[in-house]
Amino acid sequence: QVQLMESGGGLVQPGGSLKLSCAASRSISSVTPMAWYRQAPGKERELVARITDGGRIDYAEFVKGRFTISRDNAKNTMYLQMNSLIPEDTAVYYCNMKYVLWGQGTQVTVSS
């Protein structure tokens, strides 16, 4: 089974930036769908951004213009560039591949 591992989370001030990474333990197809989700305490997990098998990129309304999803197939890695962070972005961010495979998550905390 392919393993996914998120990294790059941490504590950042409002207005700051973070770049999350999701590394796969072995090669992935360029058409493998991948996505970022997040889950705040006591809340349901929600989609943040995704890349479909057809290469289409979709963003949740609450991150449009602030976050950018990308992938580097040569490095078996997906990224989420997060800019203009606000406290409401505080959550555990999860990598998802092929709809059913999840990473362990990385904590993002936006606070002064």
VMD Tcl script that draws the C-alpha trace (Angstrom):
set ca {
  {0.00 0.00 0.00}
  {1.19 3.51 -0.80}
  {1.79 5.63 2.28}
  {1.16 9.37 2.40}
  {2.91 11.74 4.77}
  {2.03 15.40 5.24}
  {4.50 17.99 6.44}
  {4.90 21.75 6.64}
  {2.29 22.59 9.23}
  {2.93 24.77 12.21}
  {2.05 28.00 13.98}
  {1.77 31.11 11.85}
  {0.45 34.62 12.43}
  {-2.63 35.89 10.61}
  {-1.65 37.09 7.16}
  {1.26 34.71 7.03}
  {1.98 31.81 4.73}
  {2.73 28.10 4.93}
  {3.47 25.48 2.31}
  {2.25 21.97 3.01}
  {3.71 18.90 1.36}
  {2.28 15.42 0.87}
  {4.86 12.82 -0.05}
  {3.91 9.40 -1.39}
  {6.10 6.43 -0.51}
  {6.32 5.29 -4.10}
  {5.63 6.47 -7.62}
  {2.17 7.74 -8.45}
  {0.48 8.19 -11.79}
  {0.19 11.66 -13.26}
  {-3.55 11.10 -13.51}
  {-4.02 9.94 -9.94}
  {-6.57 12.22 -8.31}
  {-5.30 13.96 -5.21}
  {-6.78 16.42 -2.79}
  {-6.29 18.39 0.40}
  {-8.86 18.26 3.17}
  {-8.95 19.87 6.57}
  {-10.71 19.23 9.84}
  {-11.10 21.66 12.70}
  {-11.83 20.45 16.25}
  {-15.43 19.31 16.55}
  {-16.07 19.86 12.85}
  {-16.47 17.57 9.86}
  {-13.64 17.08 7.44}
  {-14.00 19.40 4.45}
  {-12.47 19.60 1.00}
  {-9.94 22.39 0.54}
  {-8.65 21.77 -2.98}
  {-8.31 18.92 -5.42}
  {-6.73 17.83 -8.68}
  {-8.95 15.45 -10.63}
  {-7.83 12.58 -12.85}
  {-8.43 14.91 -15.79}
  {-6.17 17.59 -14.36}
  {-8.90 19.97 -13.32}
  {-8.21 21.99 -10.18}
  {-11.04 22.87 -7.85}
  {-10.94 25.04 -4.73}
  {-13.32 25.49 -1.88}
  {-14.86 28.94 -1.92}
  {-13.27 29.88 1.38}
  {-9.71 29.47 0.03}
  {-10.06 30.84 -3.49}
  {-7.41 33.43 -4.20}
  {-5.38 32.43 -1.16}
  {-4.39 28.76 -1.58}
  {-2.73 27.02 -4.51}
  {-2.64 23.25 -5.02}
  {0.07 21.67 -7.16}
  {1.95 18.44 -7.64}
  {5.37 17.26 -8.72}
  {5.05 13.75 -10.09}
  {8.82 13.31 -10.34}
  {9.01 13.82 -6.57}
  {5.79 11.92 -5.83}
  {4.66 14.96 -3.90}
  {1.63 17.23 -3.75}
  {1.72 20.74 -2.30}
  {-0.62 23.30 -0.85}
  {0.66 26.87 -0.80}
  {-1.34 28.77 1.80}
  {-1.22 32.57 1.78}
  {-3.10 35.28 3.65}
  {-3.91 32.84 6.41}
  {-6.70 33.65 8.84}
  {-7.57 32.06 12.20}
  {-10.45 30.17 10.56}
  {-7.86 28.20 8.59}
  {-6.74 26.52 11.81}
  {-7.23 22.78 11.35}
  {-5.50 19.50 10.73}
  {-4.79 19.28 7.02}
  {-4.93 15.88 5.34}
  {-3.64 14.58 2.04}
  {-5.94 12.30 0.05}
  {-5.15 10.11 -2.92}
  {-7.46 8.01 -5.07}
  {-10.36 9.12 -2.89}
  {-9.70 6.51 -0.18}
  {-6.05 6.84 0.89}
  {-5.24 9.32 3.65}
  {-2.17 10.69 5.33}
  {-1.88 11.22 9.08}
  {-2.43 14.96 8.85}
  {-0.42 18.04 9.75}
  {-1.56 20.71 12.19}
  {-1.93 24.29 10.98}
  {-2.57 26.92 13.63}
  {-3.14 30.55 12.68}
  {-2.86 32.78 15.71}
  {-1.05 35.85 16.96}
}
mol new
graphics top color blue
foreach p $ca { graphics top sphere $p radius 0.5 }
foreach p [lrange $ca 0 end-1] q [lrange $ca 1 end] { graphics top cylinder $p $q radius 0.2 }
display resetview
